[in-house]
Amino acid sequence: MNAADTAHKPSLPWWRYKIMWLVVGGPLVVVVAGISTAVIAIKGADPVLTQEERLTPAELRQSGVDANTPAMQARNHAATAK
């Protein structure tokens, strides 16, 4: 191939170069993943607890509820046969 052949060869549009997609593709995937994570976090936000629902460990002990009660209930539920 000589210089005359390369001078007449038309250049490709920018989206036809594979290296461009390699350079732009990584950050583009990260931006899309970040936006989707933000949407999931906003739509699936936990409800805000009222003052009555927020009990301190001392208040829990006074009411007879141990801090491990939810874990024990879940463990016992998982161990029961259906």
C-alpha positions as CSV (number, residue, x, y, z in Angstrom):
1,M,0.0,0.0,0.0
2,N,1.4,3.3,-0.9
3,A,0.7,6.9,0.1
4,A,-1.6,7.5,-2.9
5,D,-4.0,4.7,-1.8
6,T,-4.3,6.0,1.8
7,A,-4.9,9.5,0.7
8,H,-8.1,8.6,-1.2
9,K,-9.5,6.3,1.4
10,P,-12.6,7.9,3.1
11,S,-12.5,8.2,6.9
12,L,-15.1,6.4,8.9
13,P,-17.7,8.2,11.1
14,W,-16.8,8.5,14.8
15,W,-19.2,5.7,15.9
16,R,-17.6,3.2,13.6
17,Y,-14.3,3.1,15.5
18,K,-14.2,0.3,18.0
19,I,-11.7,2.0,20.3
20,M,-14.2,4.8,20.8
21,W,-16.8,2.4,22.2
22,L,-14.1,0.9,24.5
23,V,-13.3,4.3,25.8
24,V,-16.9,5.6,26.2
25,G,-18.5,2.3,27.0
26,G,-17.0,1.8,30.5
27,P,-18.0,5.2,31.9
28,L,-21.4,5.0,30.2
29,V,-22.1,1.7,31.9
30,V,-21.1,3.2,35.3
31,V,-23.4,6.2,34.8
32,V,-26.3,3.9,33.9
33,A,-25.7,1.7,36.9
34,G,-25.4,4.7,39.2
35,I,-28.7,6.1,38.0
36,S,-30.5,2.8,38.4
37,T,-29.1,2.4,41.9
38,A,-30.3,5.8,42.8
39,V,-33.8,5.0,41.5
40,I,-33.9,1.8,43.4
41,A,-32.7,3.5,46.6
42,I,-35.3,6.3,46.3
43,K,-38.3,4.1,45.4
44,G,-37.4,1.4,48.0
45,A,-36.6,3.8,50.9
46,D,-37.4,2.5,54.4
47,P,-40.2,4.3,56.2
48,V,-39.3,6.8,58.8
49,L,-40.1,5.5,62.3
50,T,-42.1,7.6,64.8
51,Q,-40.9,8.3,68.3
52,E,-43.0,5.5,69.7
53,E,-41.6,3.0,67.3
54,R,-38.0,3.9,68.2
55,L,-37.3,2.2,71.5
56,T,-33.9,2.3,73.2
57,P,-32.3,-0.9,74.4
58,A,-33.3,0.0,78.0
59,E,-36.9,0.5,77.0
60,L,-36.8,-2.8,75.2
61,R,-35.5,-4.6,78.3
62,Q,-38.2,-3.0,80.4
63,S,-40.9,-4.2,78.0
64,G,-39.6,-7.8,78.2
65,V,-38.4,-7.8,74.6
66,D,-34.8,-8.9,74.1
67,A,-32.7,-7.5,71.3
68,N,-32.4,-11.1,69.8
69,T,-36.2,-11.6,69.8
70,P,-36.6,-10.9,66.0
71,A,-33.6,-13.2,65.2
72,M,-35.0,-16.0,67.4
73,Q,-38.4,-15.7,65.8
74,A,-36.9,-15.9,62.3
75,R,-34.8,-18.9,63.3
76,N,-37.7,-20.7,64.8
77,H,-39.9,-19.9,61.8
78,A,-37.3,-21.3,59.4
79,A,-36.9,-24.5,61.5
80,T,-40.6,-25.4,61.6
81,A,-41.9,-27.9,59.2
82,K,-44.8,-26.9,56.9
